[in-house]
Amino acid sequence: MNISAKIDAALDDEFVAAFERDGYVVLRNFLSEPALDAMRQSLKSIFEVYAEEDEQIFDTVERLATKEKELFYRIYKFIAKSFLSLYPVRLECLPVVEKLLGGKVHIDIGSAVIFAPPENTRLTWGWHQETTYDPDMPEALHFSFPIFEPARVENGSMSVLLGSHKLGTLPYDKIKLADDAATSLVPRNMEQWCQDYEEVPFVADPGDIAVFHNDLIHRSNTNLSGRSRITGLVRIARIDELPKAASWIDGKVY
Ligand SMILES: O=C(O)CCC(=O)C(=O)O
């Protein structure tokens, strides 16, 4: 089967119905090996610069995240968030966006690679909805995929509350557990939502990718596997209708 036939087969009516019902679908064996490999090679090159003898990328991630936090933050900020090797995967996500959101013009709204070292709660996010991080943004979709190793409950893979996107965008509280920890915008009434919606872990092998709705409640979990989890995130918005530009005020640009 050629690539476009494979994509058409995966994005059938059943896929669309499942996405509408759950706000979350895992597409199995969807990403191409060359697209994933481009990311693996670039990530290895970045961390090799800082690796100690006999360290694998997982070990270097863990050591920098615990012992060289400032350097680790710079790797995340300047490389992992602006990583050109994410382009092939982004292009492979585009047909999914076109199928679910339609539209002719799409933009990237913060694709990145995230690192979850073992037992490290500084780099995990509590329950949140993506919409609340940029309320000006129009409709968007989010994708998560394992790059090197499978995503499993043991390595703290994210979990989602199935169908919770139907709640719409909820009011939230800003939670930051430490000065250097990630900020989570946690929806109010979480206890209620956890009772009302089933929590499902994202369990996947490299090549699989989850697509989820902007309003789906999800979180990361603690990595108990002893090995760093390295996850790719792609975020794409449909921009046919332009959002407000917060930096344009009364004809002046700030
Ligand atoms: O994979 C994770 O740890 C969390 C991912 C997440 O929260 C997100 O994609 O917004």
The ligand as an SDF file (V2000), in Angstrom:
LIG
                    3D

 10  9  0  0  0  0  0  0  0  0999 V2000
    3.6480   13.2810   27.7530 O   0  0  0  0  0  0  0  0  0  0  0  0
    3.5490   14.0030   28.7490 C   0  0  0  0  0  0  0  0  0  0  0  0
    4.2540   13.8790   29.7430 O   0  0  0  0  0  0  0  0  0  0  0  0
    2.5320   15.1030   28.8140 C   0  0  0  0  0  0  0  0  0  0  0  0
    2.1160   15.6090   27.4990 C   0  0  0  0  0  0  0  0  0  0  0  0
    1.2500   16.7810   27.6530 C   0  0  0  0  0  0  0  0  0  0  0  0
    0.8280   17.1660   28.6990 O   0  0  0  0  0  0  0  0  0  0  0  0
    0.8550   17.5230   26.4640 C   0  0  0  0  0  0  0  0  0  0  0  0
    1.0570   17.0630   25.3430 O   0  0  0  0  0  0  0  0  0  0  0  0
    0.3350   18.6220   26.6210 O   0  0  0  0  0  0  0  0  0  0  0  0
  1  2  2  0
  2  3  1  0
  2  4  1  0
  4  5  1  0
  5  6  1  0
  6  7  2  0
  6  8  1  0
  8  9  2  0
  8 10  1  0
M  END
$$$$
